[in-house]
């Protein structure tokens, strides 16, 4: 396979966006020049970042880029562009000058603004969802992080476009479906050794079955490793723990994840839990984070939107028992692999499911930690490298 020079443009470089960019660049056989902006002012990123990046590409020598660039052998001429859904691809392609305007472009969709829930402080704005549609139309290939996400986006197009009063474009769905595919975000985990056995999770069992549960032999350790924002619904998680604590159940808690702007909720919950809370705060060191994952017995998601869920996949791979909302992506990723009680259908079912786990009523041999090997970067990188090679050849072939 020819080694390509890839320009990676990321307007919102944090969270899953940064994890994807760094994981791909670190493991790919291809060479990358990365242009990025900090993860803030997301609406302005979608509106205007294309102009910023086009100017960088058009009017600056890539070897002169400073704080905008992380380069692994970057080149003055690239074979293709990779970017994500926070960029208006149509604007970028219209602003680039020769020869950059003819570069093949791959668009990776971490999320979309057609179906992303509105925060309590926001009003619906048609512009941002339509920007995603324009970007997908202007890209040569569109990659979604899950089949659930792809289908949600494509199925939502008719209702979204029906908001237009006239001159509604034709066949948007089929046109985008023809160039869309699915590849999960890689997770920063070492694959399990060959011959590893599926562990028993969720309750007392015969020692001959495998390692004990909970892992420390005392109280189950419940993990929250998501952002503390409205779409992850940490308030529902806090309410469930408060109820279980009032009932006298024995458990401990890890309160991880970025709480910027929501420190008050996390602090109140930590104070309420007292000594049950073994750690409270965002963990930046990867080795420390992996050590906490290796101790967690239960990982909980309360997400109002989830199109893949890196934090859940990492915790499951590390051996935590997942408790997940059925209405999000999780059943499409995990249901066919494990028949255990992992999903709740509405908010009222979360606490009873956790209660059953704490009292040992949900235990079973669980294949999910091994199944999540498929999401490890080491398992995915060859597919990504081939995809980049395929996209790089599209414009030349046409």
C-alpha positions in Angstrom: 0.0 0.0 0.0 1.3 3.4 -0.9 2.0 5.7 2.0 -0.2 8.7 1.7 0.1 12.3 2.9 -3.2 13.1 4.7 -4.4 16.5 5.8 -6.6 16.1 8.9 -8.8 19.1 9.8 -10.5 19.1 13.2 -12.5 22.2 14.2 -13.5 20.9 17.6 -10.5 19.1 19.0 -11.6 17.4 22.3 -13.4 14.4 23.6 -14.2 11.7 21.0 -13.0 14.1 18.2 -9.5 14.4 19.7 -9.4 10.7 20.7 -10.2 9.7 17.1 -7.7 12.0 15.5 -4.8 11.1 17.9 -5.6 7.3 17.7 -5.6 7.3 13.9 -2.5 9.5 13.5 -0.6 7.5 16.0 -1.2 4.1 14.4 -1.7 4.7 10.7 1.0 3.8 8.2 0.2 7.1 6.4 1.6 10.5 7.1 -0.6 13.2 8.6 -0.6 17.0 8.9 -3.2 18.0 11.6 -4.9 21.4 11.7 -7.2 21.9 14.7 -9.0 24.4 16.8 -9.9 24.2 20.5 -13.2 22.7 21.5 -15.3 25.8 22.2 -17.9 28.0 20.4 -19.2 25.0 18.5 -21.8 27.0 16.6 -19.1 29.4 15.3 -16.9 26.4 14.4 -19.7 25.1 12.1 -20.3 28.5 10.7 -16.8 29.9 10.1 -14.0 27.3 10.7 -13.9 26.5 7.0 -12.7 30.0 6.2 -10.0 29.8 8.8 -8.7 26.4 7.6 -9.0 27.3 3.9 -6.8 30.4 4.5 -4.2 28.2 6.3 -4.1 25.7 3.5 -4.2 28.3 0.6 -1.8 31.0 1.9 0.7 29.3 4.3 3.4 26.7 3.7 2.5 23.7 5.9 6.1 23.6 7.2 5.4 27.1 8.7 2.4 26.1 10.7 2.9 26.5 14.4 0.3 26.0 17.1 -2.3 24.8 14.6 -0.3 21.8 13.5 0.7 18.4 14.8 2.7 16.9 11.9 4.1 13.4 11.3 6.1 14.1 8.2 3.6 16.7 6.8 3.9 17.6 3.1 3.2 20.7 1.1 0.9 18.6 -1.1 -1.5 16.1 0.2 -3.3 13.1 -1.2 -6.6 13.6 0.6 -8.3 15.5 3.4 -10.0 14.0 6.4 -12.4 16.1 8.5 -15.4 15.7 10.9 -18.9 16.9 11.2 -18.1 20.2 12.9 -16.8 21.6 9.6 -18.8 22.9 6.7 -17.2 20.8 3.9 -19.0 22.6 1.1 -17.6 26.0 2.3 -14.1 24.5 2.6 -14.1 23.0 -0.9 -15.5 26.2 -2.3 -12.7 28.3 -0.7 -9.7 26.1 -1.4 -7.6 27.0 -4.4 -5.8 24.8 -6.8 -4.5 22.2 -6.3 -6.1 21.7 -2.9 -9.6 22.2 -4.3 -9.4 18.8 -6.1 -8.3 16.7 -3.1 -10.5 13.8 -2.3 -12.2 14.3 1.1 -13.4 11.9 3.8 -16.0 13.1 6.3 -16.2 11.3 9.6 -19.5 11.8 11.5 -19.1 11.6 15.3 -22.5 13.1 15.8 -25.0 15.1 13.7 -27.2 18.1 14.3 -30.3 16.7 12.8 -30.9 14.4 15.7 -28.7 15.8 18.5 -30.9 16.9 21.5 -31.2 20.6 22.3 -29.9 21.8 25.6 -32.4 23.6 27.9 -30.8 26.9 26.9 -31.0 26.4 23.1 -33.7 26.9 20.5 -33.8 24.9 17.3 -31.8 26.2 14.4 -32.3 24.6 11.0 -28.9 25.9 9.8 -26.7 23.4 11.8 -28.4 20.2 10.6 -28.4 21.5 7.1 -24.7 22.2 7.4 -24.2 18.4 8.1 -26.3 17.6 5.0 -24.3 20.0 2.8 -21.0 18.6 4.2 -22.1 15.0 3.4 -23.1 16.0 -0.1 -19.8 17.7 -0.7 -17.6 14.9 0.7 -16.4 12.0 -1.4 -17.0 9.5 1.4 -19.0 9.8 4.6 -18.2 7.5 7.5 -20.4 7.1 10.5 -19.2 5.7 13.9 -22.1 3.2 14.0 -24.9 1.7 11.8 -27.3 3.1 14.4 -26.0 6.6 13.8 -26.0 6.3 10.0 -29.6 5.0 9.9 -30.7 7.7 12.3 -29.2 10.4 10.1 -30.5 9.0 6.8 -34.0 8.2 8.2 -34.2 11.7 9.7 -33.6 13.4 6.4 -37.2 13.5 5.0 -38.7 15.1 8.1 -35.8 17.6 8.4 -36.0 18.6 4.7 -39.7 19.0 4.9 -39.1 22.1 7.0 -38.0 23.8 3.7 -40.9 25.8 2.2 -39.9 25.1 -1.5 -37.1 24.1 -3.8 -36.4 21.0 -1.7 -33.5 19.1 -3.2 -34.2 15.7 -4.6 -33.0 12.2 -3.6 -30.7 13.4 -0.8 -31.1 10.2 1.2 -30.2 7.8 -1.6 -27.3 10.0 -2.7 -25.8 10.0 0.8 -26.5 6.4 1.4 -24.5 5.5 -1.7 -21.4 7.0 -0.3 -21.8 6.2 3.4 -20.3 3.5 5.4 -19.7 2.5 9.1 -16.4 2.2 11.0 -16.3 2.5 14.8 -14.1 4.9 16.7 -11.0 3.1 17.9 -10.6 2.7 21.6 -7.2 3.0 23.4 -7.1 -0.5 24.8 -4.8 -3.4 24.3 -6.7 -6.4 22.8 -7.2 -9.3 25.1 -4.8 -12.2 24.7 -5.8 -15.0 22.4 -7.6 -17.8 24.3 -9.0 -15.4 26.9 -12.2 -16.6 28.5 -15.4 -14.6 28.9 -15.6 -13.6 32.6 -18.5 -14.0 35.0 -20.0 -10.6 35.8 -22.8 -9.3 38.0 -23.0 -11.5 41.1 -21.7 -14.3 43.3 -20.7 -17.5 41.5 -18.7 -20.7 41.8 -15.0 -19.8 42.0 -14.3 -22.4 39.3 -16.1 -20.1 36.8 -13.5 -17.5 37.0 -12.5 -14.3 38.8 -14.7 -13.1 41.6 -17.2 -10.3 41.4 -17.1 -7.7 42.7 -13.4 -7.4 41.9 -12.2 -6.3 45.3 -14.3 -8.9 47.1 -16.3 -6.4 49.1 -18.6 -3.8 47.6 -19.4 -3.3 43.8 -17.7 -0.3 42.3 -20.0 1.8 40.1 -18.3 3.9 37.4 -19.4 7.2 35.7 -16.8 8.1 33.1 -18.9 10.5 30.8 -19.1 14.2 30.3 -21.2 15.9 33.0 -23.5 17.6 30.5 -27.2 17.6 29.8 -27.1 15.0 27.0 -25.4 12.5 29.3 -28.0 13.1 32.1 -25.8 12.9 35.2 -28.8 14.1 37.2 -30.5 10.7 36.5 -27.4 8.9 37.6 -27.2 11.0 40.8 -30.8 10.3 41.6 -30.4 6.5 41.2 -27.3 6.5 43.5 -29.1 8.6 46.1 -32.0 6.2 46.2 -29.8 3.1 46.5 -27.8 4.8 49.2 -31.0 5.6 51.1 -32.0 1.9 50.9 -28.7 0.9 52.6 -27.1 -1.0 49.7 -23.3 -1.5 49.8 -21.5 0.0 46.9 -18.7 2.4 46.0 -18.5 5.0 43.2 -16.0 6.5 40.7 -17.0 10.0 39.5 -14.8 10.5 36.4 -15.4 12.4 33.2 -15.1 16.1 32.4 -17.3 18.3 34.5 -16.4 21.7 33.1 -19.4 24.0 33.8 -21.1 21.3 35.9 -18.8 21.0 38.9 -21.6 21.8 41.3 -23.6 18.6 40.5 -20.6 16.4 40.8 -19.4 18.0 44.0 -22.9 17.7 45.6 -23.0 14.0 44.6 -19.5 13.4 45.9 -20.4 15.0 49.3 -23.6 13.0 49.5 -21.7 9.7 48.9 -19.0 10.5 51.4 -16.5 7.7 51.7 -18.3 5.7 49.1 -16.8 8.0 46.5 -13.3 6.6 45.8 -12.4 9.2 43.2 -14.0 12.5 42.1 -12.5 14.3 39.1 -11.4 14.1 35.5 -8.4 11.8 35.0 -5.9 13.1 32.4 -3.2 10.4 32.9 -4.1 7.4 30.7 -2.3 4.9 32.9 -4.3 6.1 36.0 -7.5 6.0 34.0 -6.9 2.5 32.9 -6.1 1.5 36.5 -9.6 2.8 37.6 -11.2 1.0 34.7 -9.6 -2.2 35.8 -11.2 -1.8 39.3 -14.7 -0.9 38.1 -17.5 -3.5 38.4 -20.4 -1.6 36.8 -20.4 1.2 34.2 -23.6 3.2 33.8 -24.8 5.3 30.9 -27.9 7.6 31.1 -27.3 9.2 27.8 -30.0 11.1 25.9 -27.8 10.8 22.8 -25.1 8.3 22.0 -24.0 7.4 18.6 -21.1 5.1 19.6 -19.9 5.7 23.2 -16.1 5.4 23.6 -16.2 5.6 27.4 -18.7 2.7 27.7 -16.7 0.6 25.2 -13.5 1.1 27.1 -15.1 0.2 30.4 -16.8 -2.9 29.0 -13.5 -4.0 27.5 -11.9 -3.6 30.9 -14.5 -5.9 32.4 -17.2 -3.7 33.8 -20.8 -4.8 33.7 -22.7 -2.3 31.5 -26.1 -0.7 32.5 -27.4 1.1 29.4 -30.4 2.9 28.0 -32.0 0.7 25.3 -33.1 3.6 23.1 -29.5 4.6 22.2 -26.9 2.9 20.1 -25.9 0.3 22.7 -28.3 -2.6 21.7 -27.0 -2.4 18.1 -23.5 -2.8 19.4 -23.9 -5.3 22.2 -27.3 -7.0 22.2 -26.5 -9.8 19.8 -23.4 -10.7 21.8 -24.8 -11.1 25.3 -28.1 -12.1 26.7 -27.7 -10.6 30.1 -29.8 -7.9 31.7 -27.9 -4.8 30.5 -30.6 -2.5 29.1 -33.3 -0.4 30.7 -36.3 1.0 28.7 -37.1 4.1 30.7 -35.8 6.2 33.5 -37.9 4.4 36.1 -36.1 1.1 35.3 -32.5 2.3 36.0 -32.6 2.0 39.8 -34.3 -1.4 39.9 -31.6 -2.8 37.4 -28.8 -1.4 39.5 -30.5 -2.8 42.7 -30.7 -6.2 41.1 -27.0 -6.0 40.3 -26.1 -5.0 43.8 -28.1 -7.9 45.3 -26.6 -10.4 42.9 -29.6 -11.2 40.7 -28.1 -10.4 37.3 -24.9 -12.5 37.2 -23.9 -14.4 34.1 -20.9 -15.3 32.0 -20.5 -12.2 29.8 -18.8 -12.2 26.4 -18.9 -8.4 26.0 -15.3 -7.7 27.3 -13.9 -9.9 24.6 -16.4 -8.7 21.9 -15.1 -5.2 22.5 -11.8 -6.2 21.1 -13.3 -5.4 17.7 -13.2 -1.7 18.7 -9.5 -1.6 19.7 -7.4 0.5 17.4 -5.0 -2.4 16.8 -8.0 -4.3 15.3 -9.2 -1.4 13.2 -6.2 0.4 11.9 -5.7 -1.7 8.8 -9.3 -1.1 7.7 -8.8 2.6 8.2 -5.6 2.7 6.2 -7.3 0.9 3.4 -10.2 3.2 3.5 -7.9 6.2 3.2 -6.2 4.6 0.2 -9.5 4.0 -1.4 -10.7 7.6 -0.9 -7.4 9.0 -2.1 -8.0 7.1 -5.4 -11.5 8.3 -6.0 -10.9 11.7 -7.5 -8.0 10.4 -9.7 -10.2 7.6 -11.0 -13.0 10.0 -11.8 
